């Protein structure tokens, strides 16, 4: 079914997040004729090389942020999406006990209105029908992911109000806001048991045990707290997702977690990517299998 005329905006914290969260979904919508734009809040400047095979890469050692932009361009080309940098500086992932202060001027420490203004401007320019980002926990509690959540919600709420963010374009009110459920326990359980039934080693046992333990002890929510309302059937595009991930070669180990289950098994067991509908300004009937259900391209 053609979805020409529809527009979707995905808000992500760093380069590579678009490939690990929602990549197959985006490729599927592009193939159907929709316009898909990725807003990347930071350049990933404080990241590390996470693929051991790239440890001695001269470009990565000399200019990792520059190399990550090249990787991002390759991933964008694989998915067929558009992409814009919002221009903020990576906050890094603080480690230690107690945790150190975040670096001065980083994305996570920006006042909300300053951090959201470029995204409001982008929403008013691109005029998306749907915005997708992370939940309140950031999908996982990286400070940049949490701030990406905050600016996405702020832009969704503010972009249609002519009194807010003057000078950033004509108002546009997106119809729906979704949170990504990439870390979906139901999906991990299904893949875990499918691997065990096939006599294969599962990489998910430890993660599932941690979720169960955290739930039992009442710790910080170990997984998305919002239920799945929307499943996008995009199994035919899992190959695009893998190739987009591999484009981020400084960040993604080709022998690592993301590639522990074959595309064929994933297509058989869980051929969807999962989302929670948080706010809708149009009539919505749940569950859904299409972000644009209830929306006309003109709305």
Helices and strands as residue ranges (DSSP letters): E 7-12, H 17-20, H 23-31, E 35-42, G 52-54, H 58-62, H 64-79, E 82-88, G 107-109, H 112-126, E 130-133, H 143-158, E 176-180, H 185-197, H 205-217, E 230-233, G 235-237, H 238-247, G 257-259, H 263-269, E 272-280
